Amino acid sequence: MSIFNFTREEKQVVLFLIIVAVAGIAANCLVKKYSGVKTIAQLCQDFGKVDLNTASKELLQSVPGIGEKLACRIIEYRQRQAPFKEVADLKQIKGVTDYRYRKFKDSFLVK
């Protein structure tokens, strides 16, 4: 008696399991493929931006338009108020005018 002498129902079950396994592998490959593209796109978009919640004074000062006093105010704000929720929170800091905000807003991100 051979190991491959299955009944019709057993053959259907084996075929079903093979189809499910192939579908799972295909779905896994698609998820990996497209999540990687999304991750790469996000990394490219964020490359070179400064995180307002973790940046040191020196890193903040590396952004054009941010001097020592404003860098200190940014750090004080995140320590006293809470972490930044969005880049627009910078407008709450003394010395950040609409003009200055528009000038450097794209240099920052909030994680």
Steps between C-alpha positions, in 0.01 A plus 500: 500500500640837397503812713331689216191281484265764639126497485329770296423700816860474622627624162264797524627584849864478389426718195320752720795514743744553212287784360475665842876472551577650158250782560661573839847511350380732222326731748812511717715592199262779401494643850878500519532651154260787551578576864864537398406752235298697753785490751754613241271782387455614860874485566574705189240756598640528855869483405686797640215622719551572869270340760372775727459260793852358505732755339782652701558873513785467252289301255217751523746780432612323183163589346517833315306762695546333840746675727617413849215681680228344287658155533493541878135610488408194291664270755335685791161473329522124453615455860235724657197462275537140381649347190412663171196342338556671165744740340238777514545503880811708431269798452438499877864588570602861553695626203344268242318735267292381206783600268763305696268201537442480124874529446603200713188284551603250230828436682322336794296193576330360808518130576 
